[in-house]
């Protein structure tokens, strides 16, 4: 599952267009190295499907936090449009590349052609909070 998530991360998901895995001065968005060890699976899922719920500021540098110029898109909506299975695979990749056990079970994946158990949709945008990695 993590191998599929890696392919999605670097292709259809378009994650690598803005994010890096490791320090990069040219990154338009936060570095995702170790993110699977810093954030819970539920928080990552919410960050991907409701990206404006929490705004991450980069605290790695001295001085004020770095604000990133790009806004995270809703990856479960057009133009990216990842399915729940694809999102869970990306989470598995982020966990694995962080050295964490994968918390996504294959039994959670939806079988194509069957009715989804819970649709993936971005909620109404509520108040914005600033999140710090733990």
Long-range contacts (C-beta under 8 A, 24 or more apart in sequence): 1-88, 1-89, 1-92, 1-102, 1-104, 1-106, 1-109, 2-89, 2-92, 2-93, 2-95, 2-96, 2-97, 2-102, 3-93, 4-86, 4-89, 4-92, 4-93, 5-86, 5-88, 5-89, 5-90, 5-91, 5-92, 5-93, 5-94, 5-96, 6-93, 6-97, 8-82, 8-86, 8-89, 8-90, 8-93, 9-90, 9-93, 9-94, 12-80, 12-82, 12-86, 13-75, 13-80, 13-82, 13-86, 13-90, 14-80, 15-90, 18-70, 18-72, 21-97, 27-68, 28-68, 28-69, 28-70, 29-68, 29-70, 29-72, 30-56, 30-58, 30-68, 31-58, 31-60, 32-94, 33-97, 33-98, 34-98, 34-99, 35-94, 35-98, 35-133, 36-91, 36-94, 36-95, 36-96, 36-97, 36-98, 36-99, 36-100, 37-95, 37-98, 37-99, 37-100, 38-98, 38-133, 38-134, 39-133, 39-134, 41-91, 41-95, 41-103, 41-104, 43-131, 44-91, 44-94, 45-87, 45-88, 45-91, 47-72, 48-75, 48-76, 48-82, 48-87, 48-90, 48-91, 49-74, 49-75, 49-76, 49-87, 49-120, 49-121, 49-122, 50-74, 50-122, 50-123, 50-125, 51-75, 52-125, 52-128, 53-123, 53-125, 53-126, 53-128, 53-129, 54-128, 54-129, 54-130, 54-131, 55-128, 55-129, 55-130, 55-131, 56-130, 56-131, 56-133, 57-130, 57-132, 59-132, 59-133, 74-122, 76-120, 76-121, 76-122, 77-122, 83-110, 83-120, 84-110, 84-116, 84-118, 84-119, 84-120, 85-109, 85-110, 87-120
